[in-house]
Amino acid sequence: MKAWPKCEFTYLPLKKVYPNPFNANRMCYKEYESLKRDLLEKGVEGIPPILVTPRTDGFMIVDGEHRWRAALELGFETIRAEIVHLSDEDVKIECFKRNYQRGRIDYLKAGELFNIERNCGLTVREIAKKYNLSAYTVDYILQLTRLSAEVKEFIYKVNDSSEDYFENGFRFTFRHLIALSKLPEKDMLSFAKEFFEGNVSGPEAERIVANFLTKLRILSIIDEKVSGGLIFPKSAELLKSIVERDPLTFSEDRIERLCKICDESGQVNFIRSTFLENLDKSSLYSLAPLNGHELKNRKSSYFKCQCGRVYLVRGKILDILEKWDKPAEKIIEILPEHVGKRLRINYADMIAYFE
């Protein structure tokens, strides 16, 4: 921490001390309660002094707002303080730097702070230099200002109720927040709830959002090509059903190639062949038929494809697969000539054949 050339250690009345409006720190309930217990056991003499700067109406806190609040709640009348003389600009910088070094930054608050700086005319590079951060970091933190008020409220509610701010239970991390900020506002809250309910990690949240945005972009391109007469309606329906489930199957380049095919059947064949090229090999199963006697005395076997669809198979699956009790959505007839062949089934239920 910075060593001040002119400073003074003293005890100040708590009523003459107040927090600064620039603090980007946030302490969880568990840590705050631990701080209060320390204060009760050790008194204000047993904790580090808060850092304040004098103002005409009292002393503004530079660092130590939670220590001050805890002392107030516990009924202390004074608190040990280090007095330095700083301008409001210096207070903003010093408060942020101290909390950032301790890893105690609330990035939503930091986004609000940096947005104020931007509205005052500072560029991203100037903000980064002022707070000793990379322009890349500042740009990402500013992106968090896109989050809606209801999403921020939900994030705080989840993080505040987490049993342990750092280790136990789900909490929204910086990577979760960045992923959410990239979404259309109408989708932010539903994705935030999905991440919370599914205990989704930050990297996985980024992947989910990236795929969702890719899907929106590709579907938009498809609609544009359909309206321009470059993709036939049947081809578009088939294409959308694949993109809805796996947006990475069709890139913009592949759609451009599709548009160069001038007949509908040719487009459908291109879509199907492209899908098969990208089909996960885990969806291939070895099959063998049941003889007539087995077929009469054996209950139908059910298996579930990776797509989530349930199939009734009139035959025997050589691979060990789980049986399902649900009614089948599709019946696949397995004939003797299919012995030793592999069955390909796609999750859009457009292609099912043996090879």
GUNUVO-650650 format. One record per residue (C-alpha): residue number from 1; residue in three letters; x, y, z. Coordinates in pm, 1 decimal, always signed. Layout:
{r NUM,Ala,{X,Y,Z}}
...
// end
This chain:
{r 1,Met,{+0.0,+0.0,+0.0}}
{r 2,Lys,{+107.1,+357.2,-47.7}}
{r 3,Ala,{+312.6,+524.0,+225.7}}
{r 4,Trp,{+186.6,+875.3,+286.1}}
{r 5,Pro,{+444.0,+1152.1,+354.1}}
{r 6,Lys,{+198.4,+1338.4,+573.5}}
{r 7,Cys,{-47.6,+1136.9,+776.6}}
{r 8,Glu,{-188.1,+1126.3,+1125.1}}
{r 9,Phe,{-316.2,+835.2,+1338.2}}
{r 10,Thr,{-597.7,+917.1,+1574.1}}
{r 11,Tyr,{-937.4,+804.4,+1704.8}}
{r 12,Leu,{-1235.1,+964.2,+1532.1}}
{r 13,Pro,{-1602.2,+976.1,+1639.5}}
{r 14,Leu,{-1792.2,+735.6,+1413.5}}
{r 15,Lys,{-2062.6,+995.9,+1354.5}}
{r 16,Lys,{-1810.8,+1226.3,+1189.7}}
{r 17,Val,{-1703.7,+958.6,+939.8}}
{r 18,Tyr,{-1894.3,+871.6,+621.8}}
{r 19,Pro,{-1831.3,+645.8,+315.7}}
{r 20,Asn,{-1723.1,+771.4,-24.4}}
{r 21,Pro,{-1959.1,+729.2,-320.4}}
{r 22,Phe,{-1694.4,+559.1,-537.2}}
{r 23,Asn,{-1639.1,+235.7,-343.2}}
{r 24,Ala,{-1647.8,-70.8,-571.3}}
{r 25,Asn,{-1601.0,-318.3,-287.2}}
{r 26,Arg,{-1868.4,-561.5,-168.0}}
{r 27,Met,{-1836.5,-800.4,+127.3}}
{r 28,Cys,{-2052.7,-1109.4,+165.7}}
{r 29,Tyr,{-2260.4,-1174.9,+475.3}}
{r 30,Lys,{-2032.0,-1447.7,+612.2}}
{r 31,Glu,{-1719.0,-1233.6,+592.6}}
{r 32,Tyr,{-1898.4,-933.1,+736.2}}
{r 33,Glu,{-2017.8,-1136.0,+1035.3}}
{r 34,Ser,{-1661.3,-1260.9,+1085.3}}
{r 35,Leu,{-1538.5,-900.3,+1085.5}}
{r 36,Lys,{-1795.5,-810.0,+1350.8}}
{r 37,Arg,{-1681.6,-1099.4,+1570.1}}
{r 38,Asp,{-1321.2,-979.2,+1543.3}}
{r 39,Leu,{-1430.8,-632.3,+1648.3}}
{r 40,Leu,{-1615.3,-768.5,+1950.2}}
{r 41,Glu,{-1317.3,-977.8,+2058.4}}
{r 42,Lys,{-1034.8,-733.7,+1985.0}}
{r 43,Gly,{-1200.7,-392.2,+1983.0}}
{r 44,Val,{-1107.6,-119.8,+1737.0}}
{r 45,Glu,{-747.2,-139.0,+1859.9}}
{r 46,Gly,{-717.7,-494.8,+1726.3}}
{r 47,Ile,{-808.8,-421.7,+1364.0}}
{r 48,Pro,{-623.6,-211.2,+1103.0}}
{r 49,Pro,{-713.2,+159.4,+1108.3}}
{r 50,Ile,{-944.7,+289.0,+839.3}}
{r 51,Leu,{-808.2,+543.0,+591.8}}
{r 52,Val,{-992.2,+877.4,+578.3}}
{r 53,Thr,{-950.5,+1221.8,+428.2}}
{r 54,Pro,{-1088.5,+1542.0,+588.9}}
{r 55,Arg,{-1381.7,+1731.9,+439.7}}
{r 56,Thr,{-1576.7,+2032.4,+564.0}}
{r 57,Asp,{-1859.3,+1807.0,+690.4}}
{r 58,Gly,{-1639.0,+1537.9,+847.7}}
{r 59,Phe,{-1407.7,+1264.0,+723.4}}
{r 60,Met,{-1460.9,+1069.9,+401.4}}
{r 61,Ile,{-1354.5,+705.0,+406.5}}
{r 62,Val,{-1089.7,+610.0,+152.3}}
{r 63,Asp,{-1053.0,+251.2,+272.4}}
{r 64,Gly,{-1232.7,+59.7,+549.2}}
{r 65,Glu,{-1603.8,+119.7,+493.7}}
{r 66,His,{-1704.0,-225.7,+624.0}}
{r 67,Arg,{-1493.4,-181.9,+938.4}}
{r 68,Trp,{-1669.7,+148.6,+997.0}}
{r 69,Arg,{-2018.2,-0.3,+938.0}}
{r 70,Ala,{-1945.2,-295.6,+1167.2}}
{r 71,Ala,{-1825.4,-61.7,+1443.6}}
{r 72,Leu,{-2146.0,+143.8,+1407.8}}
{r 73,Glu,{-2368.1,-164.3,+1429.7}}
{r 74,Leu,{-2185.8,-287.2,+1740.8}}
{r 75,Gly,{-2231.6,+43.5,+1919.2}}
{r 76,Phe,{-1871.5,+168.0,+1922.0}}
{r 77,Glu,{-1833.3,+542.3,+1948.9}}
{r 78,Thr,{-1487.1,+589.1,+1797.1}}
{r 79,Ile,{-1263.3,+413.6,+1546.4}}
{r 80,Arg,{-889.3,+422.7,+1485.4}}
{r 81,Ala,{-810.8,+610.9,+1166.7}}
{r 82,Glu,{-523.4,+719.0,+945.8}}
{r 83,Ile,{-584.9,+1070.0,+814.2}}
{r 84,Val,{-445.6,+1173.4,+474.8}}
{r 85,His,{-527.8,+1467.3,+252.1}}
{r 86,Leu,{-665.9,+1359.1,-84.6}}
{r 87,Ser,{-881.7,+1508.8,-356.3}}
{r 88,Asp,{-1198.1,+1328.5,-466.0}}
{r 89,Glu,{-1013.8,+1201.3,-774.3}}
{r 90,Asp,{-736.0,+1059.0,-558.0}}
{r 91,Val,{-995.0,+897.8,-330.0}}
{r 92,Lys,{-1153.8,+719.6,-626.7}}
{r 93,Ile,{-820.6,+584.4,-746.9}}
{r 94,Glu,{-684.6,+483.6,-406.1}}
{r 95,Cys,{-1011.8,+315.7,-299.2}}
{r 96,Phe,{-1027.9,+113.5,-619.5}}
{r 97,Lys,{-661.7,+12.3,-617.6}}
{r 98,Arg,{-667.7,-108.9,-257.6}}
{r 99,Asn,{-976.2,-322.1,-309.6}}
{r 100,Tyr,{-850.1,-452.3,-644.6}}
{r 101,Gln,{-519.8,-561.8,-488.1}}
{r 102,Arg,{-712.3,-752.0,-221.2}}
{r 103,Gly,{-938.2,-913.6,-483.3}}
{r 104,Arg,{-1246.3,-751.3,-330.4}}
{r 105,Ile,{-1384.9,-571.3,-634.4}}
{r 106,Asp,{-1755.8,-583.1,-713.9}}
{r 107,Tyr,{-1735.1,-570.6,-1093.2}}
{r 108,Leu,{-2090.2,-440.4,-1129.2}}
{r 109,Lys,{-1999.6,-141.2,-911.6}}
{r 110,Ala,{-1669.5,-104.0,-1094.9}}
{r 111,Gly,{-1863.9,-86.4,-1420.5}}
{r 112,Glu,{-2075.5,+196.6,-1279.8}}
{r 113,Leu,{-1759.8,+379.1,-1163.9}}
{r 114,Phe,{-1589.0,+346.8,-1501.9}}
{r 115,Asn,{-1907.5,+450.4,-1680.0}}
{r 116,Ile,{-1908.7,+774.3,-1478.8}}
{r 117,Glu,{-1549.2,+830.8,-1590.6}}
{r 118,Arg,{-1646.5,+765.3,-1951.5}}
{r 119,Asn,{-1939.1,+1007.6,-1927.5}}
{r 120,Cys,{-1690.6,+1266.8,-1801.2}}
{r 121,Gly,{-1502.6,+1235.7,-2129.2}}
{r 122,Leu,{-1231.8,+981.0,-2050.8}}
{r 123,Thr,{-1148.2,+716.7,-2310.9}}
{r 124,Val,{-1104.2,+347.9,-2223.8}}
{r 125,Arg,{-726.1,+388.7,-2245.3}}
{r 126,Glu,{-733.4,+691.8,-2016.0}}
{r 127,Ile,{-948.3,+506.4,-1760.0}}
{r 128,Ala,{-711.8,+209.4,-1777.9}}
{r 129,Lys,{-408.9,+430.9,-1716.3}}
{r 130,Lys,{-580.6,+612.6,-1429.8}}
{r 131,Tyr,{-666.8,+290.5,-1244.3}}
{r 132,Asn,{-354.4,+98.9,-1349.5}}
{r 133,Leu,{-545.9,-163.0,-1548.7}}
{r 134,Ser,{-525.5,-292.1,-1904.2}}
{r 135,Ala,{-757.4,-134.4,-2161.1}}
{r 136,Tyr,{-884.2,-487.3,-2228.1}}
{r 137,Thr,{-997.9,-524.5,-1863.4}}
{r 138,Val,{-1162.5,-182.5,-1852.7}}
{r 139,Asp,{-1347.1,-250.3,-2176.7}}
{r 140,Tyr,{-1489.9,-573.9,-2035.2}}
{r 141,Ile,{-1589.0,-411.6,-1704.6}}
{r 142,Leu,{-1766.3,-132.1,-1892.5}}
{r 143,Gln,{-1957.5,-396.9,-2085.8}}
{r 144,Leu,{-2125.9,-497.7,-1759.9}}
{r 145,Thr,{-2325.2,-172.7,-1762.9}}
{r 146,Arg,{-2542.2,-342.0,-2028.0}}
{r 147,Leu,{-2687.4,-575.4,-1763.9}}
{r 148,Ser,{-3044.6,-486.1,-1673.0}}
{r 149,Ala,{-3144.3,-381.8,-1321.0}}
{r 150,Glu,{-3342.8,-702.4,-1263.0}}
{r 151,Val,{-3046.2,-916.9,-1365.6}}
{r 152,Lys,{-2813.4,-726.5,-1130.7}}
{r 153,Glu,{-3065.5,-770.8,-848.9}}
{r 154,Phe,{-3080.9,-1145.7,-915.1}}
{r 155,Ile,{-2700.3,-1172.7,-925.8}}
{r 156,Tyr,{-2662.9,-990.5,-593.1}}
{r 157,Lys,{-2935.4,-1205.5,-436.8}}
{r 158,Val,{-2758.6,-1527.4,-542.8}}
{r 159,Asn,{-2410.2,-1412.5,-446.0}}
{r 160,Asp,{-2520.6,-1267.3,-112.5}}
{r 161,Ser,{-2696.6,-1588.5,-16.5}}
{r 162,Ser,{-2399.8,-1805.9,-111.9}}
{r 163,Glu,{-2278.7,-1994.4,+193.2}}
{r 164,Asp,{-1920.8,-1899.2,+124.6}}
{r 165,Tyr,{-1827.7,-1613.6,-109.7}}
{r 166,Phe,{-1522.7,-1795.7,-241.3}}
{r 167,Glu,{-1554.8,-2172.9,-203.1}}
{r 168,Asn,{-1896.2,-2325.4,-141.3}}
{r 169,Gly,{-2215.7,-2300.1,-340.0}}
{r 170,Phe,{-2282.5,-2130.5,-672.9}}
{r 171,Arg,{-2195.3,-1766.9,-726.5}}
{r 172,Phe,{-2174.8,-1550.5,-1034.8}}
{r 173,Thr,{-1814.4,-1486.3,-1135.8}}
{r 174,Phe,{-1670.4,-1221.9,-1365.5}}
{r 175,Arg,{-1687.4,-1468.1,-1655.5}}
{r 176,His,{-2058.6,-1531.2,-1589.0}}
{r 177,Leu,{-2122.0,-1155.9,-1590.3}}
{r 178,Ile,{-1933.5,-1098.1,-1914.9}}
{r 179,Ala,{-2124.0,-1381.4,-2083.3}}
{r 180,Leu,{-2460.0,-1242.0,-1967.2}}
{r 181,Ser,{-2372.9,-889.6,-2081.3}}
{r 182,Lys,{-2337.0,-1011.0,-2441.2}}
{r 183,Leu,{-2697.9,-1130.3,-2458.1}}
{r 184,Pro,{-3002.5,-934.2,-2576.8}}
{r 185,Glu,{-3157.2,-771.7,-2268.6}}
{r 186,Lys,{-3475.3,-980.1,-2293.9}}
{r 187,Asp,{-3272.7,-1301.8,-2256.5}}
{r 188,Met,{-3037.3,-1198.6,-1975.4}}
{r 189,Leu,{-3250.3,-1297.6,-1676.3}}
{r 190,Ser,{-3355.6,-1637.1,-1814.6}}
{r 191,Phe,{-2991.9,-1727.9,-1884.8}}
{r 192,Ala,{-2884.5,-1605.4,-1540.6}}
{r 193,Lys,{-3145.1,-1833.7,-1381.5}}
{r 194,Glu,{-3034.4,-2122.3,-1604.3}}
{r 195,Phe,{-2671.3,-2078.7,-1492.2}}
{r 196,Phe,{-2774.8,-2067.8,-1127.4}}
{r 197,Glu,{-3014.7,-2363.0,-1138.7}}
{r 198,Gly,{-2771.3,-2575.9,-1340.6}}
{r 199,Asn,{-2464.7,-2472.9,-1139.8}}
{r 200,Val,{-2300.7,-2377.2,-1469.5}}
{r 201,Ser,{-1933.7,-2279.2,-1453.8}}
{r 202,Gly,{-1802.6,-1952.0,-1596.9}}
{r 203,Pro,{-1630.9,-2112.3,-1900.5}}
{r 204,Glu,{-1939.1,-2323.5,-1973.9}}
{r 205,Ala,{-2159.7,-2012.8,-1948.2}}
{r 206,Glu,{-1938.2,-1842.4,-2206.5}}
{r 207,Arg,{-1974.0,-2142.8,-2438.8}}
{r 208,Ile,{-2353.7,-2152.8,-2397.5}}
{r 209,Val,{-2390.7,-1782.1,-2470.8}}
{r 210,Ala,{-2152.0,-1797.5,-2768.4}}
{r 211,Asn,{-2354.6,-2082.9,-2921.3}}
{r 212,Phe,{-2681.6,-1899.5,-2857.0}}
{r 213,Leu,{-2554.4,-1581.3,-3025.8}}
{r 214,Thr,{-2419.9,-1785.9,-3316.0}}
{r 215,Lys,{-2762.0,-1947.0,-3352.5}}
{r 216,Leu,{-2936.3,-1608.2,-3358.6}}
{r 217,Arg,{-2694.1,-1480.8,-3622.4}}
{r 218,Ile,{-2726.5,-1788.3,-3845.1}}
{r 219,Leu,{-3106.9,-1794.2,-3817.1}}
{r 220,Ser,{-3113.1,-1427.1,-3910.1}}
{r 221,Ile,{-2897.6,-1496.0,-4216.8}}
{r 222,Ile,{-3126.8,-1784.5,-4318.1}}
{r 223,Asp,{-3434.7,-1558.7,-4295.6}}
{r 224,Glu,{-3255.2,-1297.6,-4503.0}}
{r 225,Lys,{-3165.0,-1553.2,-4771.8}}
{r 226,Val,{-3520.8,-1693.5,-4775.4}}
{r 227,Ser,{-3669.1,-1347.0,-4822.8}}
{r 228,Gly,{-3422.4,-1292.5,-5107.8}}
{r 229,Gly,{-3529.4,-1615.5,-5276.1}}
{r 230,Leu,{-3188.5,-1779.7,-5236.2}}
{r 231,Ile,{-3300.6,-2062.4,-5004.0}}
{r 232,Phe,{-3612.2,-2268.0,-5074.3}}
{r 233,Pro,{-3878.5,-2297.8,-4796.7}}
{r 234,Lys,{-3829.5,-2674.1,-4745.7}}
{r 235,Ser,{-3452.3,-2629.8,-4733.8}}
{r 236,Ala,{-3490.6,-2345.7,-4485.8}}
{r 237,Glu,{-3712.1,-2554.1,-4255.9}}
{r 238,Leu,{-3459.0,-2838.2,-4259.5}}
{r 239,Leu,{-3167.4,-2601.3,-4207.3}}
{r 240,Lys,{-3331.6,-2422.9,-3914.9}}
{r 241,Ser,{-3412.3,-2749.4,-3738.4}}
{r 242,Ile,{-3040.5,-2836.2,-3742.4}}
{r 243,Val,{-2921.2,-2488.8,-3643.6}}
{r 244,Glu,{-3166.1,-2480.1,-3351.2}}
{r 245,Arg,{-2996.1,-2788.1,-3207.0}}
{r 246,Asp,{-2638.0,-2732.0,-3320.7}}
{r 247,Pro,{-2563.5,-2377.3,-3440.7}}
{r 248,Leu,{-2202.4,-2466.2,-3521.8}}
{r 249,Thr,{-2295.5,-2711.6,-3799.6}}
{r 250,Phe,{-2357.2,-2441.0,-4059.2}}
{r 251,Ser,{-2120.4,-2146.7,-4093.1}}
{r 252,Glu,{-2193.4,-1838.2,-4300.3}}
{r 253,Asp,{-1960.5,-1976.2,-4567.5}}
{r 254,Arg,{-2159.3,-2299.7,-4592.8}}
{r 255,Ile,{-2484.0,-2107.1,-4619.9}}
{r 256,Glu,{-2333.3,-1904.7,-4904.8}}
{r 257,Arg,{-2240.9,-2231.7,-5075.7}}
{r 258,Leu,{-2595.0,-2355.6,-5020.5}}
{r 259,Cys,{-2737.9,-2045.3,-5188.1}}
{r 260,Lys,{-2545.6,-2124.8,-5508.0}}
{r 261,Ile,{-2744.8,-2447.2,-5551.2}}
{r 262,Cys,{-3042.0,-2360.6,-5769.4}}
{r 263,Asp,{-3285.3,-2647.4,-5700.6}}
{r 264,Glu,{-3462.0,-2746.9,-5379.6}}
{r 265,Ser,{-3365.2,-3115.5,-5382.3}}
{r 266,Gly,{-3001.7,-3021.0,-5434.2}}
{r 267,Gln,{-3015.4,-2786.7,-5135.7}}
{r 268,Val,{-3177.3,-3055.6,-4917.2}}
{r 269,Asn,{-2907.6,-3308.1,-5014.5}}
{r 270,Phe,{-2634.5,-3053.6,-4939.5}}
{r 271,Ile,{-2784.7,-2982.5,-4595.1}}
{r 272,Arg,{-2811.3,-3352.5,-4513.5}}
{r 273,Ser,{-2459.1,-3436.4,-4628.3}}
{r 274,Thr,{-2318.0,-3141.8,-4433.2}}
{r 275,Phe,{-2503.5,-3259.4,-4124.3}}
{r 276,Leu,{-2368.1,-3614.2,-4157.6}}
{r 277,Glu,{-2012.8,-3482.4,-4194.2}}
{r 278,Asn,{-2045.5,-3317.1,-3854.6}}
{r 279,Leu,{-2244.5,-3592.7,-3685.2}}
{r 280,Asp,{-2102.1,-3703.0,-3352.8}}
{r 281,Lys,{-1982.3,-4060.5,-3394.5}}
{r 282,Ser,{-2123.6,-4143.7,-3050.7}}
{r 283,Ser,{-2466.3,-4152.6,-3216.1}}
{r 284,Leu,{-2372.7,-4468.2,-3409.9}}
{r 285,Tyr,{-2495.1,-4798.3,-3267.1}}
{r 286,Ser,{-2428.0,-5159.9,-3373.9}}
{r 287,Leu,{-2749.1,-5356.3,-3428.0}}
{r 288,Ala,{-2856.6,-5720.2,-3465.5}}
{r 289,Pro,{-3207.3,-5859.7,-3531.2}}
{r 290,Leu,{-3409.3,-6077.2,-3296.6}}
{r 291,Asn,{-3540.3,-6404.9,-3431.5}}
{r 292,Gly,{-3912.1,-6469.3,-3448.9}}
{r 293,His,{-3927.8,-6658.9,-3119.2}}
{r 294,Glu,{-3737.9,-6387.7,-2931.1}}
{r 295,Leu,{-3951.8,-6117.8,-3088.6}}
{r 296,Lys,{-4273.2,-6279.5,-2956.2}}
{r 297,Asn,{-4143.6,-6341.1,-2605.5}}
{r 298,Arg,{-3940.7,-6029.4,-2552.7}}
{r 299,Lys,{-4064.6,-5683.8,-2464.8}}
{r 300,Ser,{-3965.2,-5407.6,-2701.8}}
{r 301,Ser,{-3636.0,-5237.5,-2625.0}}
{r 302,Tyr,{-3618.1,-4863.9,-2588.3}}
{r 303,Phe,{-3310.7,-4649.9,-2623.0}}
{r 304,Lys,{-3250.6,-4280.7,-2614.8}}
{r 305,Cys,{-3042.2,-4110.3,-2879.4}}
{r 306,Gln,{-2800.9,-3831.4,-2780.2}}
{r 307,Cys,{-3056.4,-3587.5,-2918.1}}
{r 308,Gly,{-3298.3,-3677.0,-2638.8}}
{r 309,Arg,{-3551.5,-3858.2,-2858.4}}
{r 310,Val,{-3673.9,-4200.4,-2740.3}}
{r 311,Tyr,{-3680.8,-4484.8,-2994.8}}
{r 312,Leu,{-3849.7,-4827.1,-2993.0}}
{r 313,Val,{-3617.7,-5078.1,-3155.1}}
{r 314,Arg,{-3754.6,-5408.7,-3293.4}}
{r 315,Gly,{-3422.8,-5580.4,-3265.4}}
{r 316,Lys,{-3125.4,-5600.1,-3034.3}}
{r 317,Ile,{-2867.1,-5332.8,-2972.2}}
{r 318,Leu,{-2525.0,-5490.1,-2937.7}}
{r 319,Asp,{-2386.7,-5198.3,-2737.8}}
{r 320,Ile,{-2497.5,-5185.4,-2373.5}}
{r 321,Leu,{-2759.8,-4912.0,-2365.2}}
{r 322,Glu,{-3008.9,-4815.0,-2101.5}}
{r 323,Lys,{-3369.3,-4922.0,-2147.8}}
{r 324,Trp,{-3643.8,-4662.1,-2130.8}}
{r 325,Asp,{-4002.3,-4698.8,-2015.1}}
{r 326,Lys,{-4134.0,-4400.0,-2204.4}}
{r 327,Pro,{-4360.0,-4451.4,-2507.7}}
{r 328,Ala,{-4155.6,-4446.9,-2826.0}}
{r 329,Glu,{-4168.9,-4145.2,-3053.2}}
{r 330,Lys,{-4038.3,-4337.1,-3353.3}}
{r 331,Ile,{-4027.5,-4705.9,-3453.0}}
{r 332,Ile,{-3725.3,-4835.5,-3643.4}}
{r 333,Glu,{-3771.6,-5172.9,-3817.4}}
{r 334,Ile,{-3454.2,-5380.4,-3798.4}}
{r 335,Leu,{-3441.9,-5648.4,-4068.9}}
{r 336,Pro,{-3199.0,-5939.5,-4120.5}}
{r 337,Glu,{-3010.0,-5754.2,-4391.4}}
{r 338,His,{-2917.8,-5495.0,-4132.8}}
{r 339,Val,{-2703.5,-5737.1,-3932.2}}
{r 340,Gly,{-2357.5,-5593.5,-3863.1}}
{r 341,Lys,{-2451.7,-5254.2,-4003.9}}
{r 342,Arg,{-2460.3,-4929.9,-3812.1}}
{r 343,Leu,{-2765.5,-4714.6,-3770.5}}
{r 344,Arg,{-2731.3,-4341.4,-3810.0}}
{r 345,Ile,{-3000.8,-4127.1,-3650.9}}
{r 346,Asn,{-2981.2,-3751.2,-3636.9}}
{r 347,Tyr,{-3142.8,-3547.8,-3363.4}}
{r 348,Ala,{-3358.7,-3351.6,-3605.3}}
{r 349,Asp,{-3512.6,-3689.3,-3705.2}}
{r 350,Met,{-3454.1,-3616.4,-4072.0}}
{r 351,Ile,{-3221.2,-3903.8,-4156.6}}
{r 352,Ala,{-3230.1,-4263.6,-4037.5}}
{r 353,Tyr,{-3052.4,-4523.1,-4246.9}}
{r 354,Phe,{-2819.3,-4821.8,-4230.0}}
{r 355,Glu,{-2472.4,-4849.5,-4378.7}}
// end
